[in-house]
Amino acid sequence: PFQNPLIFGAIGYFIFLVLFITSTDWATQKLSFKNWKTLHRLVYFGFILSVVHFSLINPAALDNLAGNLLRLLTFLVFAFELIAFVKISLRDKKLLPIAVGIFIILFALALFWLAFF
């Protein structure tokens, strides 16, 4: 199932749909700013899923300089987001977010391996 690009596209679409629905002032007020911001950080995962989706649909299109830059950018976006996540979790001394972060890192590495190698 991890070779099927529709799975990644559908998950990414759902993430972007939720972000679209909650991108109003009304949603910000109802969710509170902290919860709204946490929810909207899913955009990084939506971006990664979109790139994985595209790379599985048309891998030959990424075998050039632009494709390699896109892969590098995707990896850097994900890496910096996870670094910030772990840094905030360590500052707040919460162990559950660190465990979740480690799980996300391992899951993302598996996705990158399946999509790009």
Accessible surface in RSA format (square Angstrom, percent):
REM  Atomic radii and reference values for relative SASA: ProtOr
REM  Chains: A
REM  Algorithm: Lee & Richards
REM  Probe-radius: 1.40
REM  Slices: 20
REM RES _ NUM      All-atoms   Total-Side   Main-Chain    Non-polar    All polar
REM                ABS   REL    ABS   REL    ABS   REL    ABS   REL    ABS   REL
RES PRO A   1   124.76  90.9  96.62  88.1  28.15 102.3 107.70  88.9  17.06 106.0
RES PHE A   2    93.89  47.0  92.52  57.3   1.37   3.6  92.52  56.1   1.37   3.9
RES GLN A   3   113.40  63.4 101.57  74.2  11.83  28.2  60.94 129.7  52.46  39.8
RES ASN A   4    62.43  43.1  57.36  55.4   5.07  12.2  15.71  37.8  46.72  45.2
RES PRO A   5    29.22  21.3  29.22  26.6   0.00   0.0  29.22  24.1   0.00   0.0
RES LEU A   6   125.85  70.1 123.36  88.2   2.50   6.3 123.81  86.9   2.05   5.5
RES ILE A   7    62.37  35.5  58.03  43.2   4.34  10.5  62.31  44.9   0.06   0.2
RES PHE A   8     5.09   2.5   5.08   3.1   0.01   0.0   5.08   3.1   0.01   0.0
RES GLY A   9    19.00  23.4   0.00   N/A  19.00  23.4  13.54  37.2   5.46  12.2
RES ALA A  10    63.74  58.6  49.69  76.7  14.05  32.0  57.59  81.1   6.15  16.3
RES ILE A  11    83.09  47.3  80.03  59.6   3.06   7.4  83.06  59.8   0.03   0.1
RES GLY A  12     2.28   2.8   0.00   N/A   2.28   2.8   2.28   6.2   0.00   0.0
RES TYR A  13   149.01  69.6 144.05  82.0   4.96  12.9 109.27  82.1  39.74  49.0
RES PHE A  14   127.06  63.6 126.59  78.4   0.47   1.2 127.06  77.0   0.00   0.0
RES ILE A  15    19.96  11.4  19.02  14.2   0.94   2.3  19.92  14.3   0.03   0.1
RES PHE A  16    76.91  38.5  72.29  44.8   4.62  12.0  72.64  44.0   4.27  12.2
RES LEU A  17    67.74  37.7  64.56  46.2   3.18   8.0  67.51  47.4   0.23   0.6
RES VAL A  18    37.38  24.6  36.68  33.2   0.70   1.7  37.38  32.5   0.00   0.0
RES LEU A  19    13.80   7.7  13.67   9.8   0.14   0.3  13.80   9.7   0.00   0.0
RES PHE A  20   153.63  76.9 142.49  88.3  11.13  29.0 147.66  89.5   5.97  17.1
RES ILE A  21   108.48  61.7  94.58  70.5  13.89  33.5  99.67  71.8   8.81  23.9
RES THR A  22    19.77  14.1  19.74  20.0   0.03   0.1  19.77  26.6   0.00   0.0
RES SER A  23    66.75  56.4  38.08  50.8  28.67  66.0  28.82  61.4  37.93  53.1
RES THR A  24    68.05  48.4  60.39  61.2   7.66  18.3  65.64  88.2   2.41   3.6
RES ASP A  25   118.99  83.4 113.46 112.9   5.53  13.1  30.03  70.7  88.97  88.7
RES TRP A  26   166.65  66.9 161.75  78.3   4.90  11.5 148.24  79.0  18.41  29.9
RES ALA A  27     5.32   4.9   4.49   6.9   0.83   1.9   5.32   7.5   0.00   0.0
RES THR A  28    35.28  25.1  34.08  34.6   1.20   2.9  28.04  37.7   7.24  10.9
RES GLN A  29   142.69  79.8 113.80  83.2  28.89  68.8  44.27  94.2  98.42  74.6
RES LYS A  30   140.98  68.8 108.26  66.4  32.72  77.9  54.17  48.8  86.81  92.5
RES LEU A  31    62.41  34.8  57.53  41.2   4.89  12.3  60.50  42.5   1.92   5.2
RES SER A  32    54.75  46.3  47.92  64.0   6.83  15.7  48.94 104.2   5.81   8.1
RES PHE A  33   124.21  62.1 116.76  72.3   7.44  19.4 116.76  70.8   7.44  21.3
RES LYS A  34   160.50  78.3 154.33  94.7   6.17  14.7 104.17  93.8  56.34  60.0
RES ASN A  35    86.86  59.9  82.13  79.4   4.73  11.4  13.87  33.4  73.00  70.6
RES TRP A  36    56.49  22.7  56.49  27.3   0.00   0.0  56.49  30.1   0.00   0.0
RES LYS A  37    90.47  44.1  90.03  55.2   0.44   1.0  38.73  34.9  51.75  55.1
RES THR A  38    83.68  59.5  78.07  79.2   5.60  13.3  62.89  84.5  20.78  31.4
RES LEU A  39    45.43  25.3  40.68  29.1   4.75  11.9  45.17  31.7   0.26   0.7
RES HIS A  40    34.43  18.8  28.79  20.0   5.64  14.4  14.91  15.4  19.51  22.7
RES ARG A  41    94.79  39.8  93.11  47.5   1.68   4.0  26.98  36.9  67.80  41.1
RES LEU A  42    60.79  33.9  60.61  43.4   0.17   0.4  60.62  42.6   0.17   0.4
RES VAL A  43    64.42  42.4  64.21  58.1   0.21   0.5  64.21  55.8   0.21   0.6
RES TYR A  44    78.47  36.6  77.81  44.3   0.66   1.7  33.27  25.0  45.20  55.7
RES PHE A  45    52.81  26.4  52.37  32.4   0.44   1.1  52.72  32.0   0.09   0.3
RES GLY A  46     0.00   0.0   0.00   N/A   0.00   0.0   0.00   0.0   0.00   0.0
RES PHE A  47    60.28  30.2  59.27  36.7   1.00   2.6  60.28  36.5   0.00   0.0
RES ILE A  48     6.04   3.4   6.04   4.5   0.00   0.0   6.04   4.3   0.00   0.0
RES LEU A  49    15.86   8.8  15.86  11.3   0.00   0.0  15.86  11.1   0.00   0.0
RES SER A  50    43.11  36.4  36.56  48.8   6.55  15.1  31.38  66.8  11.73  16.4
RES VAL A  51     8.24   5.4   6.49   5.9   1.76   4.2   8.24   7.2   0.00   0.0
RES VAL A  52     0.47   0.3   0.47   0.4   0.00   0.0   0.47   0.4   0.00   0.0
RES HIS A  53    44.53  24.3  44.53  31.0   0.00   0.0  25.23  26.0  19.30  22.5
RES PHE A  54    86.96  43.5  86.80  53.8   0.16   0.4  86.96  52.7   0.00   0.0
RES SER A  55     2.12   1.8   1.18   1.6   0.94   2.2   1.18   2.5   0.94   1.3
RES LEU A  56    32.25  18.0  13.63   9.8  18.62  46.8  14.44  10.1  17.81  47.9
RES ILE A  57    96.52  54.9  69.70  51.9  26.82  64.6  73.34  52.8  23.18  62.9
RES ASN A  58    63.59  43.9  62.61  60.5   0.99   2.4   8.36  20.1  55.24  53.4
RES PRO A  59    78.04  56.9  77.71  70.8   0.33   1.2  77.71  64.2   0.33   2.1
RES ALA A  60    76.33  70.2  60.79  93.8  15.54  35.3  62.58  88.1  13.75  36.4
RES ALA A  61    39.75  36.6  18.74  28.9  21.01  47.8  30.96  43.6   8.79  23.3
RES LEU A  62     5.40   3.0   5.40   3.9   0.00   0.0   5.40   3.8   0.00   0.0
RES ASP A  63   106.85  74.8  73.95  73.6  32.90  77.8  33.07  77.8  73.78  73.6
RES ASN A  64    76.61  52.8  65.58  63.4  11.03  26.6  39.14  94.2  37.46  36.2
RES LEU A  65   133.98  74.6 125.47  89.8   8.51  21.4 127.59  89.6   6.39  17.2
RES ALA A  66    70.86  65.2  60.54  93.4  10.32  23.5  63.99  90.1   6.87  18.2
RES GLY A  67     2.67   3.3   0.00   N/A   2.67   3.3   2.00   5.5   0.67   1.5
RES ASN A  68    78.01  53.8  72.77  70.3   5.24  12.6  22.98  55.3  55.03  53.2
RES LEU A  69    98.74  55.0  95.66  68.4   3.08   7.7  96.06  67.5   2.69   7.2
RES LEU A  70    53.06  29.5  49.39  35.3   3.67   9.2  52.39  36.8   0.67   1.8
RES ARG A  71    57.66  24.2  54.97  28.0   2.69   6.4  20.73  28.3  36.93  22.4
RES LEU A  72    94.76  52.8  90.15  64.5   4.62  11.6  94.27  66.2   0.50   1.3
RES LEU A  73    93.82  52.3  92.12  65.9   1.70   4.3  93.51  65.7   0.31   0.8
RES THR A  74     0.00   0.0   0.00   0.0   0.00   0.0   0.00   0.0   0.00   0.0
RES PHE A  75    95.48  47.8  95.48  59.1   0.00   0.0  95.48  57.9   0.00   0.0
RES LEU A  76    68.73  38.3  68.73  49.2   0.00   0.0  68.73  48.3   0.00   0.0
RES VAL A  77    37.70  24.8  32.17  29.1   5.54  13.3  36.26  31.5   1.44   3.9
RES PHE A  78     9.51   4.8   9.51   5.9   0.00   0.0   9.51   5.8   0.00   0.0
RES ALA A  79    24.64  22.7  19.65  30.3   4.99  11.4  24.41  34.4   0.23   0.6
RES PHE A  80   131.54  65.8 126.51  78.4   5.02  13.1 126.82  76.9   4.71  13.5
RES GLU A  81    31.30  18.0  28.22  21.3   3.08   7.3   6.57  12.7  24.73  20.2
RES LEU A  82    12.87   7.2  12.59   9.0   0.28   0.7  12.87   9.0   0.00   0.0
RES ILE A  83   105.71  60.2 101.16  75.4   4.55  11.0 104.54  75.3   1.17   3.2
RES ALA A  84    43.45  39.9  39.98  61.7   3.46   7.9  43.30  61.0   0.15   0.4
RES PHE A  85    65.60  32.8  61.15  37.9   4.45  11.6  65.18  39.5   0.42   1.2
RES VAL A  86    39.59  26.1  39.59  35.8   0.00   0.0  39.59  34.4   0.00   0.0
RES LYS A  87   147.38  71.9 141.52  86.8   5.86  14.0  88.29  79.5  59.09  62.9
RES ILE A  88    66.78  38.0  66.46  49.5   0.32   0.8  66.78  48.1   0.00   0.0
RES SER A  89     5.87   5.0   3.40   4.5   2.47   5.7   2.47   5.3   3.40   4.8
RES LEU A  90   104.29  58.1  94.45  67.6   9.84  24.7  94.74  66.5   9.55  25.7
RES ARG A  91   168.56  70.8 141.04  71.9  27.52  65.5  75.82 103.6  92.74  56.2
RES ASP A  92    66.28  46.4  42.83  42.6  23.44  55.4  14.21  33.4  52.07  51.9
RES LYS A  93   177.97  86.8 149.45  91.7  28.52  67.9  99.32  89.4  78.64  83.8
RES LYS A  94   112.13  54.7 107.83  66.2   4.31  10.3  62.80  56.5  49.34  52.6
RES LEU A  95   145.23  80.9 136.83  97.9   8.40  21.1 136.98  96.2   8.25  22.2
RES LEU A  96   135.04  75.2 127.20  91.0   7.84  19.7 130.81  91.9   4.24  11.4
RES PRO A  97    34.60  25.2  31.55  28.8   3.05  11.1  34.60  28.6   0.00   0.0
RES ILE A  98    31.65  18.0  31.65  23.6   0.00   0.0  31.65  22.8   0.00   0.0
RES ALA A  99    57.03  52.4  46.48  71.7  10.55  24.0  50.95  71.8   6.07  16.1
RES VAL A 100    64.83  42.7  62.39  56.5   2.44   5.9  64.77  56.3   0.05   0.1
RES GLY A 101     0.00   0.0   0.00   N/A   0.00   0.0   0.00   0.0   0.00   0.0
RES ILE A 102    92.02  52.4  91.98  68.5   0.04   0.1  92.02  66.3   0.00   0.0
RES PHE A 103   135.00  67.5 132.60  82.1   2.40   6.2 134.76  81.7   0.24   0.7
RES ILE A 104    41.95  23.9  41.65  31.0   0.30   0.7  41.94  30.2   0.01   0.0
RES ILE A 105    54.55  31.0  54.55  40.6   0.00   0.0  54.55  39.3   0.00   0.0
RES LEU A 106   110.42  61.5 104.20  74.5   6.21  15.6 104.67  73.5   5.74  15.5
RES PHE A 107    93.15  46.6  87.76  54.4   5.39  14.0  92.54  56.1   0.61   1.8
RES ALA A 108     4.89   4.5   4.44   6.9   0.45   1.0   4.86   6.8   0.03   0.1
RES LEU A 109    91.04  50.7  86.56  61.9   4.47  11.2  86.91  61.0   4.12  11.1
RES ALA A 110    50.66  46.6  42.03  64.9   8.64  19.6  49.68  70.0   0.98   2.6
RES LEU A 111     9.61   5.4   9.36   6.7   0.25   0.6   9.36   6.6   0.25   0.7
RES PHE A 112    16.72   8.4  16.72  10.4   0.00   0.0  16.72  10.1   0.00   0.0
RES TRP A 113   160.93  64.6 159.65  77.3   1.27   3.0 131.95  70.4  28.98  47.0
RES LEU A 114    55.82  31.1  49.52  35.4   6.30  15.8  51.12  35.9   4.71  12.7
RES ALA A 115    14.41  13.3   0.32   0.5  14.09  32.1   0.39   0.6  14.02  37.1
RES PHE A 116    32.64  16.3  12.75   7.9  19.90  51.8  15.87   9.6  16.78  48.0
RES PHE A 117   169.48  84.8 108.16  67.0  61.32 159.6 141.12  85.6  28.36  81.2
END  Absolute sums over single chains surface
CHAIN  1 A     8097.7       7328.8        768.9       6343.3       1754.3
END  Absolute sums over all chains
TOTAL          8097.7       7328.8        768.9       6343.3       1754.3
